[in-house]
Amino acid sequence: MDDSLHVRVTDDETISIDGRVMAGNAELVDALRSALRDNPNVALVIEPVKPEHYAGVAKVIYASQRAGVPVENLRYATGNA
């Protein structure tokens, strides 16, 4: 089982998990909850395509907290993903 879940933030509105674009915050939260059910220790790696997409990154962080991802499991990839 993979120990990390990569979330790609293409822009402030386009967020994808495993190549699947999320249609909104509710779908993002559901996907993260599902990942936690499969692996409660999964590390969430946020990969912004450009670092200035703060709103998109904030959406992922907000959704991760609603889904119950432990804050110590959050990772942020710097540079171009």
PDB file of N, CA, C and O in Angstrom, chain B, residues numbered from 101:
ATOM      1  N   MET B 101       0.848  -1.179   0.000  1.00  0.00           N
ATOM      2  CA  MET B 101       0.000   0.000   0.000  1.00  0.00           C
ATOM      3  C   MET B 101       0.887   1.233   0.000  1.00  0.00           C
ATOM      4  O   MET B 101       1.876   1.283   0.732  1.00  0.00           O
ATOM      5  N   ASP B 102       0.549   2.230  -0.811  1.00  0.00           N
ATOM      6  CA  ASP B 102       1.322   3.459  -0.896  1.00  0.00           C
ATOM      7  C   ASP B 102       1.123   4.269   0.380  1.00  0.00           C
ATOM      8  O   ASP B 102       0.010   4.387   0.893  1.00  0.00           O
ATOM      9  N   ASP B 103       2.227   4.827   0.883  1.00  0.00           N
ATOM     10  CA  ASP B 103       2.166   5.606   2.118  1.00  0.00           C
ATOM     11  C   ASP B 103       1.965   7.089   1.876  1.00  0.00           C
ATOM     12  O   ASP B 103       1.943   7.866   2.830  1.00  0.00           O
ATOM     13  N   SER B 104       1.815   7.508   0.609  1.00  0.00           N
ATOM     14  CA  SER B 104       1.594   8.925   0.339  1.00  0.00           C
ATOM     15  C   SER B 104       0.522   9.105  -0.734  1.00  0.00           C
ATOM     16  O   SER B 104       0.357   8.282  -1.634  1.00  0.00           O
ATOM     17  N   LEU B 105      -0.185  10.199  -0.599  1.00  0.00           N
ATOM     18  CA  LEU B 105      -1.230  10.573  -1.550  1.00  0.00           C
ATOM     19  C   LEU B 105      -0.838  11.930  -2.112  1.00  0.00           C
ATOM     20  O   LEU B 105      -0.713  12.907  -1.374  1.00  0.00           O
ATOM     21  N   HIS B 106      -0.646  11.983  -3.430  1.00  0.00           N
ATOM     22  CA  HIS B 106      -0.187  13.206  -4.081  1.00  0.00           C
ATOM     23  C   HIS B 106      -1.378  13.980  -4.635  1.00  0.00           C
ATOM     24  O   HIS B 106      -2.153  13.477  -5.449  1.00  0.00           O
ATOM     25  N   VAL B 107      -1.495  15.215  -4.168  1.00  0.00           N
ATOM     26  CA  VAL B 107      -2.558  16.114  -4.609  1.00  0.00           C
ATOM     27  C   VAL B 107      -1.898  17.214  -5.424  1.00  0.00           C
ATOM     28  O   VAL B 107      -1.047  17.947  -4.920  1.00  0.00           O
ATOM     29  N   ARG B 108      -2.294  17.322  -6.681  1.00  0.00           N
ATOM     30  CA  ARG B 108      -1.693  18.312  -7.590  1.00  0.00           C
ATOM     31  C   ARG B 108      -2.605  19.532  -7.700  1.00  0.00           C
ATOM     32  O   ARG B 108      -3.783  19.418  -8.037  1.00  0.00           O
ATOM     33  N   VAL B 109      -2.036  20.695  -7.410  1.00  0.00           N
ATOM     34  CA  VAL B 109      -2.761  21.957  -7.497  1.00  0.00           C
ATOM     35  C   VAL B 109      -2.278  22.661  -8.765  1.00  0.00           C
ATOM     36  O   VAL B 109      -1.213  23.278  -8.776  1.00  0.00           O
ATOM     37  N   THR B 110      -3.073  22.561  -9.834  1.00  0.00           N
ATOM     38  CA  THR B 110      -2.695  23.157 -11.109  1.00  0.00           C
ATOM     39  C   THR B 110      -2.905  24.659 -11.101  1.00  0.00           C
ATOM     40  O   THR B 110      -2.075  25.414 -11.607  1.00  0.00           O
ATOM     41  N   ASP B 111      -4.017  25.089 -10.527  1.00  0.00           N
ATOM     42  CA  ASP B 111      -4.295  26.509 -10.326  1.00  0.00           C
ATOM     43  C   ASP B 111      -5.230  26.602  -9.129  1.00  0.00           C
ATOM     44  O   ASP B 111      -5.478  25.598  -8.461  1.00  0.00           O
ATOM     45  N   ASP B 112      -5.749  27.783  -8.852  1.00  0.00           N
ATOM     46  CA  ASP B 112      -6.562  27.946  -7.647  1.00  0.00           C
ATOM     47  C   ASP B 112      -7.883  27.192  -7.697  1.00  0.00           C
ATOM     48  O   ASP B 112      -8.528  27.025  -6.661  1.00  0.00           O
ATOM     49  N   GLU B 113      -8.298  26.737  -8.855  1.00  0.00           N
ATOM     50  CA  GLU B 113      -9.567  26.017  -8.998  1.00  0.00           C
ATOM     51  C   GLU B 113      -9.398  24.548  -9.388  1.00  0.00           C
ATOM     52  O   GLU B 113     -10.319  23.757  -9.186  1.00  0.00           O
ATOM     53  N   THR B 114      -8.253  24.167  -9.938  1.00  0.00           N
ATOM     54  CA  THR B 114      -8.052  22.812 -10.460  1.00  0.00           C
ATOM     55  C   THR B 114      -7.146  22.015  -9.535  1.00  0.00           C
ATOM     56  O   THR B 114      -5.945  22.267  -9.434  1.00  0.00           O
ATOM     57  N   ILE B 115      -7.756  21.046  -8.864  1.00  0.00           N
ATOM     58  CA  ILE B 115      -7.049  20.191  -7.914  1.00  0.00           C
ATOM     59  C   ILE B 115      -7.327  18.748  -8.313  1.00  0.00           C
ATOM     60  O   ILE B 115      -8.478  18.370  -8.536  1.00  0.00           O
ATOM     61  N   SER B 116      -6.267  17.941  -8.404  1.00  0.00           N
ATOM     62  CA  SER B 116      -6.471  16.547  -8.809  1.00  0.00           C
ATOM     63  C   SER B 116      -5.739  15.595  -7.868  1.00  0.00           C
ATOM     64  O   SER B 116      -4.690  15.914  -7.307  1.00  0.00           O
ATOM     65  N   ILE B 117      -6.329  14.425  -7.722  1.00  0.00           N
ATOM     66  CA  ILE B 117      -5.746  13.331  -6.953  1.00  0.00           C
ATOM     67  C   ILE B 117      -5.646  12.153  -7.894  1.00  0.00           C
ATOM     68  O   ILE B 117      -6.639  11.733  -8.487  1.00  0.00           O
ATOM     69  N   ASP B 118      -4.443  11.621  -8.031  1.00  0.00           N
ATOM     70  CA  ASP B 118      -4.204  10.494  -8.939  1.00  0.00           C
ATOM     71  C   ASP B 118      -4.740  10.770 -10.340  1.00  0.00           C
ATOM     72  O   ASP B 118      -5.291   9.876 -10.982  1.00  0.00           O
ATOM     73  N   GLY B 119      -4.581  12.001 -10.817  1.00  0.00           N
ATOM     74  CA  GLY B 119      -4.999  12.371 -12.164  1.00  0.00           C
ATOM     75  C   GLY B 119      -6.478  12.670 -12.322  1.00  0.00           C
ATOM     76  O   GLY B 119      -6.917  13.045 -13.409  1.00  0.00           O
ATOM     77  N   ARG B 120      -7.250  12.513 -11.265  1.00  0.00           N
ATOM     78  CA  ARG B 120      -8.693  12.770 -11.325  1.00  0.00           C
ATOM     79  C   ARG B 120      -8.983  14.153 -10.749  1.00  0.00           C
ATOM     80  O   ARG B 120      -8.709  14.416  -9.578  1.00  0.00           O
ATOM     81  N   VAL B 121      -9.534  15.028 -11.574  1.00  0.00           N
ATOM     82  CA  VAL B 121      -9.836  16.391 -11.133  1.00  0.00           C
ATOM     83  C   VAL B 121     -11.037  16.353 -10.188  1.00  0.00           C
ATOM     84  O   VAL B 121     -12.063  15.738 -10.480  1.00  0.00           O
ATOM     85  N   MET B 122     -10.880  17.027  -9.055  1.00  0.00           N
ATOM     86  CA  MET B 122     -11.942  17.096  -8.062  1.00  0.00           C
ATOM     87  C   MET B 122     -12.930  18.194  -8.462  1.00  0.00           C
ATOM     88  O   MET B 122     -12.527  19.284  -8.867  1.00  0.00           O
ATOM     89  N   ALA B 123     -14.214  17.900  -8.346  1.00  0.00           N
ATOM     90  CA  ALA B 123     -15.267  18.818  -8.800  1.00  0.00           C
ATOM     91  C   ALA B 123     -15.674  19.836  -7.747  1.00  0.00           C
ATOM     92  O   ALA B 123     -16.604  20.611  -7.973  1.00  0.00           O
ATOM     93  N   GLY B 124     -15.015  19.854  -6.623  1.00  0.00           N
ATOM     94  CA  GLY B 124     -15.358  20.812  -5.577  1.00  0.00           C
ATOM     95  C   GLY B 124     -14.839  20.337  -4.239  1.00  0.00           C
ATOM     96  O   GLY B 124     -14.238  19.269  -4.129  1.00  0.00           O
ATOM     97  N   ASN B 125     -15.081  21.149  -3.223  1.00  0.00           N
ATOM     98  CA  ASN B 125     -14.581  20.833  -1.886  1.00  0.00           C
ATOM     99  C   ASN B 125     -15.153  19.533  -1.335  1.00  0.00           C
ATOM    100  O   ASN B 125     -14.429  18.756  -0.713  1.00  0.00           O
ATOM    101  N   ALA B 126     -16.440  19.288  -1.554  1.00  0.00           N
ATOM    102  CA  ALA B 126     -17.058  18.072  -1.020  1.00  0.00           C
ATOM    103  C   ALA B 126     -16.417  16.824  -1.623  1.00  0.00           C
ATOM    104  O   ALA B 126     -16.150  15.858  -0.909  1.00  0.00           O
ATOM    105  N   GLU B 127     -16.169  16.839  -2.925  1.00  0.00           N
ATOM    106  CA  GLU B 127     -15.535  15.689  -3.565  1.00  0.00           C
ATOM    107  C   GLU B 127     -14.102  15.514  -3.074  1.00  0.00           C
ATOM    108  O   GLU B 127     -13.636  14.388  -2.899  1.00  0.00           O
ATOM    109  N   LEU B 128     -13.407  16.621  -2.854  1.00  0.00           N
ATOM    110  CA  LEU B 128     -12.042  16.569  -2.335  1.00  0.00           C
ATOM    111  C   LEU B 128     -12.021  15.970  -0.931  1.00  0.00           C
ATOM    112  O   LEU B 128     -11.189  15.112  -0.634  1.00  0.00           O
ATOM    113  N   VAL B 129     -12.926  16.415  -0.072  1.00  0.00           N
ATOM    114  CA  VAL B 129     -13.018  15.871   1.282  1.00  0.00           C
ATOM    115  C   VAL B 129     -13.342  14.374   1.229  1.00  0.00           C
ATOM    116  O   VAL B 129     -12.727  13.588   1.950  1.00  0.00           O
ATOM    117  N   ASP B 130     -14.293  13.973   0.394  1.00  0.00           N
ATOM    118  CA  ASP B 130     -14.658  12.556   0.274  1.00  0.00           C
ATOM    119  C   ASP B 130     -13.474  11.708  -0.189  1.00  0.00           C
ATOM    120  O   ASP B 130     -13.261  10.608   0.321  1.00  0.00           O
ATOM    121  N   ALA B 131     -12.705  12.216  -1.153  1.00  0.00           N
ATOM    122  CA  ALA B 131     -11.546  11.472  -1.651  1.00  0.00           C
ATOM    123  C   ALA B 131     -10.490  11.312  -0.558  1.00  0.00           C
ATOM    124  O   ALA B 131      -9.873  10.254  -0.433  1.00  0.00           O
ATOM    125  N   LEU B 132     -10.288  12.358   0.226  1.00  0.00           N
ATOM    126  CA  LEU B 132      -9.309  12.283   1.312  1.00  0.00           C
ATOM    127  C   LEU B 132      -9.788  11.340   2.421  1.00  0.00           C
ATOM    128  O   LEU B 132      -8.992  10.582   2.976  1.00  0.00           O
ATOM    129  N   ARG B 133     -11.069  11.383   2.742  1.00  0.00           N
ATOM    130  CA  ARG B 133     -11.612  10.453   3.749  1.00  0.00           C
ATOM    131  C   ARG B 133     -11.458   9.012   3.291  1.00  0.00           C
ATOM    132  O   ARG B 133     -11.116   8.137   4.086  1.00  0.00           O
ATOM    133  N   SER B 134     -11.709   8.763   2.011  1.00  0.00           N
ATOM    134  CA  SER B 134     -11.547   7.421   1.455  1.00  0.00           C
ATOM    135  C   SER B 134     -10.097   6.958   1.558  1.00  0.00           C
ATOM    136  O   SER B 134      -9.833   5.810   1.913  1.00  0.00           O
ATOM    137  N   ALA B 135      -9.164   7.847   1.248  1.00  0.00           N
ATOM    138  CA  ALA B 135      -7.744   7.506   1.357  1.00  0.00           C
ATOM    139  C   ALA B 135      -7.375   7.179   2.798  1.00  0.00           C
ATOM    140  O   ALA B 135      -6.587   6.267   3.046  1.00  0.00           O
ATOM    141  N   LEU B 136      -7.945   7.922   3.753  1.00  0.00           N
ATOM    142  CA  LEU B 136      -7.675   7.656   5.169  1.00  0.00           C
ATOM    143  C   LEU B 136      -8.252   6.317   5.613  1.00  0.00           C
ATOM    144  O   LEU B 136      -7.649   5.616   6.427  1.00  0.00           O
ATOM    145  N   ARG B 137      -9.411   5.964   5.084  1.00  0.00           N
ATOM    146  CA  ARG B 137      -9.979   4.650   5.424  1.00  0.00           C
ATOM    147  C   ARG B 137      -9.076   3.531   4.920  1.00  0.00           C
ATOM    148  O   ARG B 137      -8.900   2.516   5.594  1.00  0.00           O
ATOM    149  N   ASP B 138      -8.506   3.719   3.731  1.00  0.00           N
ATOM    150  CA  ASP B 138      -7.616   2.706   3.157  1.00  0.00           C
ATOM    151  C   ASP B 138      -6.279   2.644   3.886  1.00  0.00           C
ATOM    152  O   ASP B 138      -5.701   1.568   4.037  1.00  0.00           O
ATOM    153  N   ASN B 139      -5.785   3.805   4.340  1.00  0.00           N
ATOM    154  CA  ASN B 139      -4.504   3.870   5.024  1.00  0.00           C
ATOM    155  C   ASN B 139      -4.519   5.053   5.993  1.00  0.00           C
ATOM    156  O   ASN B 139      -4.273   6.186   5.580  1.00  0.00           O
ATOM    157  N   PRO B 140      -4.804   4.808   7.272  1.00  0.00           N
ATOM    158  CA  PRO B 140      -4.907   5.898   8.248  1.00  0.00           C
ATOM    159  C   PRO B 140      -3.619   6.698   8.435  1.00  0.00           C
ATOM    160  O   PRO B 140      -3.659   7.810   8.962  1.00  0.00           O
ATOM    161  N   ASN B 141      -2.492   6.158   8.016  1.00  0.00           N
ATOM    162  CA  ASN B 141      -1.210   6.847   8.177  1.00  0.00           C
ATOM    163  C   ASN B 141      -0.707   7.487   6.884  1.00  0.00           C
ATOM    164  O   ASN B 141       0.465   7.850   6.788  1.00  0.00           O
ATOM    165  N   VAL B 142      -1.576   7.626   5.902  1.00  0.00           N
ATOM    166  CA  VAL B 142      -1.153   8.181   4.611  1.00  0.00           C
ATOM    167  C   VAL B 142      -0.637   9.608   4.788  1.00  0.00           C
ATOM    168  O   VAL B 142      -1.218  10.406   5.523  1.00  0.00           O
ATOM    169  N   ALA B 143       0.466   9.911   4.101  1.00  0.00           N
ATOM    170  CA  ALA B 143       0.999  11.275   4.081  1.00  0.00           C
ATOM    171  C   ALA B 143       0.390  11.992   2.882  1.00  0.00           C
ATOM    172  O   ALA B 143       0.398  11.467   1.768  1.00  0.00           O
ATOM    173  N   LEU B 144      -0.130  13.174   3.108  1.00  0.00           N
ATOM    174  CA  LEU B 144      -0.740  13.963   2.047  1.00  0.00           C
ATOM    175  C   LEU B 144       0.312  14.929   1.514  1.00  0.00           C
ATOM    176  O   LEU B 144       0.757  15.827   2.229  1.00  0.00           O
ATOM    177  N   VAL B 145       0.709  14.742   0.253  1.00  0.00           N
ATOM    178  CA  VAL B 145       1.738  15.568  -0.370  1.00  0.00           C
ATOM    179  C   VAL B 145       1.053  16.542  -1.319  1.00  0.00           C
ATOM    180  O   VAL B 145       0.446  16.134  -2.309  1.00  0.00           O
ATOM    181  N   ILE B 146       1.154  17.827  -1.012  1.00  0.00           N
ATOM    182  CA  ILE B 146       0.541  18.871  -1.836  1.00  0.00           C
ATOM    183  C   ILE B 146       1.590  19.344  -2.830  1.00  0.00           C
ATOM    184  O   ILE B 146       2.663  19.809  -2.443  1.00  0.00           O
ATOM    185  N   GLU B 147       1.266  19.221  -4.129  1.00  0.00           N
ATOM    186  CA  GLU B 147       2.204  19.576  -5.185  1.00  0.00           C
ATOM    187  C   GLU B 147       1.641  20.724  -6.020  1.00  0.00           C
ATOM    188  O   GLU B 147       0.876  20.483  -6.954  1.00  0.00           O
ATOM    189  N   PRO B 148       2.005  21.972  -5.700  1.00  0.00           N
ATOM    190  CA  PRO B 148       1.530  23.077  -6.523  1.00  0.00           C
ATOM    191  C   PRO B 148       2.359  23.157  -7.801  1.00  0.00           C
ATOM    192  O   PRO B 148       3.583  23.030  -7.756  1.00  0.00           O
ATOM    193  N   VAL B 149       1.705  23.367  -8.935  1.00  0.00           N
ATOM    194  CA  VAL B 149       2.431  23.537 -10.181  1.00  0.00           C
ATOM    195  C   VAL B 149       3.191  24.857 -10.135  1.00  0.00           C
ATOM    196  O   VAL B 149       4.341  24.934 -10.566  1.00  0.00           O
ATOM    197  N   LYS B 150       2.549  25.887  -9.616  1.00  0.00           N
ATOM    198  CA  LYS B 150       3.198  27.180  -9.398  1.00  0.00           C
ATOM    199  C   LYS B 150       2.939  27.578  -7.954  1.00  0.00           C
ATOM    200  O   LYS B 150       1.809  27.461  -7.479  1.00  0.00           O
ATOM    201  N   PRO B 151       3.958  28.042  -7.249  1.00  0.00           N
ATOM    202  CA  PRO B 151       3.779  28.337  -5.824  1.00  0.00           C
ATOM    203  C   PRO B 151       2.806  29.464  -5.522  1.00  0.00           C
ATOM    204  O   PRO B 151       2.376  29.600  -4.376  1.00  0.00           O
ATOM    205  N   GLU B 152       2.445  30.271  -6.503  1.00  0.00           N
ATOM    206  CA  GLU B 152       1.522  31.378  -6.215  1.00  0.00           C
ATOM    207  C   GLU B 152       0.059  30.959  -6.138  1.00  0.00           C
ATOM    208  O   GLU B 152      -0.808  31.810  -5.939  1.00  0.00           O
ATOM    209  N   HIS B 153      -0.234  29.688  -6.288  1.00  0.00           N
ATOM    210  CA  HIS B 153      -1.629  29.222  -6.200  1.00  0.00           C
ATOM    211  C   HIS B 153      -2.003  28.946  -4.744  1.00  0.00           C
ATOM    212  O   HIS B 153      -2.356  27.827  -4.371  1.00  0.00           O
ATOM    213  N   TYR B 154      -1.916  29.997  -3.940  1.00  0.00           N
ATOM    214  CA  TYR B 154      -2.185  29.868  -2.511  1.00  0.00           C
ATOM    215  C   TYR B 154      -3.620  29.444  -2.226  1.00  0.00           C
ATOM    216  O   TYR B 154      -3.855  28.644  -1.321  1.00  0.00           O
ATOM    217  N   ALA B 155      -4.581  29.966  -2.979  1.00  0.00           N
ATOM    218  CA  ALA B 155      -5.987  29.619  -2.731  1.00  0.00           C
ATOM    219  C   ALA B 155      -6.229  28.131  -2.961  1.00  0.00           C
ATOM    220  O   ALA B 155      -6.958  27.503  -2.193  1.00  0.00           O
ATOM    221  N   GLY B 156      -5.635  27.559  -3.995  1.00  0.00           N
ATOM    222  CA  GLY B 156      -5.782  26.127  -4.268  1.00  0.00           C
ATOM    223  C   GLY B 156      -5.150  25.285  -3.181  1.00  0.00           C
ATOM    224  O   GLY B 156      -5.723  24.285  -2.749  1.00  0.00           O
ATOM    225  N   VAL B 157      -3.970  25.686  -2.739  1.00  0.00           N
ATOM    226  CA  VAL B 157      -3.284  24.974  -1.652  1.00  0.00           C
ATOM    227  C   VAL B 157      -4.110  25.074  -0.374  1.00  0.00           C
ATOM    228  O   VAL B 157      -4.245  24.093   0.357  1.00  0.00           O
ATOM    229  N   ALA B 158      -4.665  26.257  -0.102  1.00  0.00           N
ATOM    230  CA  ALA B 158      -5.497  26.438   1.091  1.00  0.00           C
ATOM    231  C   ALA B 158      -6.727  25.534   1.045  1.00  0.00           C
ATOM    232  O   ALA B 158      -7.135  25.003   2.078  1.00  0.00           O
ATOM    233  N   LYS B 159      -7.322  25.352  -0.129  1.00  0.00           N
ATOM    234  CA  LYS B 159      -8.475  24.452  -0.266  1.00  0.00           C
ATOM    235  C   LYS B 159      -8.106  23.031   0.115  1.00  0.00           C
ATOM    236  O   LYS B 159      -8.874  22.338   0.782  1.00  0.00           O
ATOM    237  N   VAL B 160      -6.918  22.596  -0.314  1.00  0.00           N
ATOM    238  CA  VAL B 160      -6.474  21.232   0.015  1.00  0.00           C
ATOM    239  C   VAL B 160      -6.250  21.101   1.515  1.00  0.00           C
ATOM    240  O   VAL B 160      -6.651  20.103   2.114  1.00  0.00           O
ATOM    241  N   ILE B 161      -5.618  22.088   2.123  1.00  0.00           N
ATOM    242  CA  ILE B 161      -5.367  22.034   3.567  1.00  0.00           C
ATOM    243  C   ILE B 161      -6.695  22.029   4.332  1.00  0.00           C
ATOM    244  O   ILE B 161      -6.871  21.246   5.265  1.00  0.00           O
ATOM    245  N   TYR B 162      -7.613  22.888   3.944  1.00  0.00           N
ATOM    246  CA  TYR B 162      -8.932  22.935   4.588  1.00  0.00           C
ATOM    247  C   TYR B 162      -9.644  21.586   4.452  1.00  0.00           C
ATOM    248  O   TYR B 162     -10.166  21.057   5.433  1.00  0.00           O
ATOM    249  N   ALA B 163      -9.662  21.035   3.240  1.00  0.00           N
ATOM    250  CA  ALA B 163     -10.326  19.745   3.015  1.00  0.00           C
ATOM    251  C   ALA B 163      -9.642  18.639   3.820  1.00  0.00           C
ATOM    252  O   ALA B 163     -10.311  17.749   4.345  1.00  0.00           O
ATOM    253  N   SER B 164      -8.315  18.693   3.916  1.00  0.00           N
ATOM    254  CA  SER B 164      -7.610  17.653   4.664  1.00  0.00           C
ATOM    255  C   SER B 164      -7.993  17.675   6.133  1.00  0.00           C
ATOM    256  O   SER B 164      -8.106  16.621   6.760  1.00  0.00           O
ATOM    257  N   GLN B 165      -8.191  18.859   6.687  1.00  0.00           N
ATOM    258  CA  GLN B 165      -8.580  18.947   8.090  1.00  0.00           C
ATOM    259  C   GLN B 165     -10.017  18.498   8.301  1.00  0.00           C
ATOM    260  O   GLN B 165     -10.324  17.866   9.312  1.00  0.00           O
ATOM    261  N   ARG B 166     -10.904  18.815   7.359  1.00  0.00           N
ATOM    262  CA  ARG B 166     -12.287  18.330   7.441  1.00  0.00           C
ATOM    263  C   ARG B 166     -12.349  16.816   7.321  1.00  0.00           C
ATOM    264  O   ARG B 166     -13.205  16.172   7.925  1.00  0.00           O
ATOM    265  N   ALA B 167     -11.425  16.244   6.527  1.00  0.00           N
ATOM    266  CA  ALA B 167     -11.406  14.797   6.327  1.00  0.00           C
ATOM    267  C   ALA B 167     -10.742  14.068   7.495  1.00  0.00           C
ATOM    268  O   ALA B 167     -10.908  12.857   7.646  1.00  0.00           O
ATOM    269  N   GLY B 168      -9.992  14.801   8.318  1.00  0.00           N
ATOM    270  CA  GLY B 168      -9.348  14.178   9.470  1.00  0.00           C
ATOM    271  C   GLY B 168      -7.904  13.768   9.246  1.00  0.00           C
ATOM    272  O   GLY B 168      -7.367  12.972  10.016  1.00  0.00           O
ATOM    273  N   VAL B 169      -7.258  14.294   8.205  1.00  0.00           N
ATOM    274  CA  VAL B 169      -5.848  13.994   7.983  1.00  0.00           C
ATOM    275  C   VAL B 169      -5.046  14.634   9.115  1.00  0.00           C
ATOM    276  O   VAL B 169      -5.152  15.840   9.336  1.00  0.00           O
ATOM    277  N   PRO B 170      -4.250  13.846   9.832  1.00  0.00           N
ATOM    278  CA  PRO B 170      -3.446  14.427  10.912  1.00  0.00           C
ATOM    279  C   PRO B 170      -2.492  15.485  10.347  1.00  0.00           C
ATOM    280  O   PRO B 170      -1.880  15.274   9.300  1.00  0.00           O
ATOM    281  N   VAL B 171      -2.369  16.600  11.026  1.00  0.00           N
ATOM    282  CA  VAL B 171      -1.545  17.707  10.533  1.00  0.00           C
ATOM    283  C   VAL B 171      -0.090  17.272  10.343  1.00  0.00           C
ATOM    284  O   VAL B 171       0.601  17.795   9.469  1.00  0.00           O
ATOM    285  N   GLU B 172       0.375  16.334  11.140  1.00  0.00           N
ATOM    286  CA  GLU B 172       1.753  15.856  10.997  1.00  0.00           C
ATOM    287  C   GLU B 172       1.947  15.023   9.726  1.00  0.00           C
ATOM    288  O   GLU B 172       3.079  14.703   9.364  1.00  0.00           O
ATOM    289  N   ASN B 173       0.858  14.674   9.054  1.00  0.00           N
ATOM    290  CA  ASN B 173       0.943  13.916   7.805  1.00  0.00           C
ATOM    291  C   ASN B 173       0.889  14.801   6.569  1.00  0.00           C
ATOM    292  O   ASN B 173       0.877  14.287   5.450  1.00  0.00           O
ATOM    293  N   LEU B 174       0.855  16.111   6.742  1.00  0.00           N
ATOM    294  CA  LEU B 174       0.834  17.027   5.605  1.00  0.00           C
ATOM    295  C   LEU B 174       2.245  17.296   5.114  1.00  0.00           C
ATOM    296  O   LEU B 174       3.157  17.510   5.913  1.00  0.00           O
ATOM    297  N   ARG B 175       2.423  17.285   3.814  1.00  0.00           N
ATOM    298  CA  ARG B 175       3.704  17.614   3.179  1.00  0.00           C
ATOM    299  C   ARG B 175       3.427  18.627   2.076  1.00  0.00           C
ATOM    300  O   ARG B 175       2.342  18.643   1.495  1.00  0.00           O
ATOM    301  N   TYR B 176       4.407  19.464   1.796  1.00  0.00           N
ATOM    302  CA  TYR B 176       4.272  20.470   0.743  1.00  0.00           C
ATOM    303  C   TYR B 176       5.513  20.370  -0.139  1.00  0.00           C
ATOM    304  O   TYR B 176       6.632  20.595   0.323  1.00  0.00           O
ATOM    305  N   ALA B 177       5.307  20.033  -1.406  1.00  0.00           N
ATOM    306  CA  ALA B 177       6.424  19.925  -2.347  1.00  0.00           C
ATOM    307  C   ALA B 177       6.726  21.312  -2.898  1.00  0.00           C
ATOM    308  O   ALA B 177       5.829  22.009  -3.371  1.00  0.00           O
ATOM    309  N   THR B 178       7.981  21.703  -2.836  1.00  0.00           N
ATOM    310  CA  THR B 178       8.361  23.008  -3.367  1.00  0.00           C
ATOM    311  C   THR B 178       8.905  22.872  -4.772  1.00  0.00           C
ATOM    312  O   THR B 178       9.334  21.790  -5.172  1.00  0.00           O
ATOM    313  N   GLY B 179       8.890  23.951  -5.520  1.00  0.00           N
ATOM    314  CA  GLY B 179       9.342  23.918  -6.904  1.00  0.00           C
ATOM    315  C   GLY B 179       8.223  23.438  -7.805  1.00  0.00           C
ATOM    316  O   GLY B 179       7.109  23.183  -7.346  1.00  0.00           O
ATOM    317  N   ASN B 180       8.520  23.317  -9.084  1.00  0.00           N
ATOM    318  CA  ASN B 180       7.513  22.840 -10.042  1.00  0.00           C
ATOM    319  C   ASN B 180       7.316  21.353  -9.897  1.00  0.00           C
ATOM    320  O   ASN B 180       8.279  20.586  -9.878  1.00  0.00           O
ATOM    321  N   ALA B 181       6.052  20.945  -9.793  1.00  0.00           N
ATOM    322  CA  ALA B 181       5.709  19.534  -9.628  1.00  0.00           C
ATOM    323  C   ALA B 181       5.648  18.855 -10.978  1.00  0.00           C
ATOM    324  O   ALA B 181       5.372  17.658 -11.056  1.00  0.00           O
TER     325      ALA B 181
END
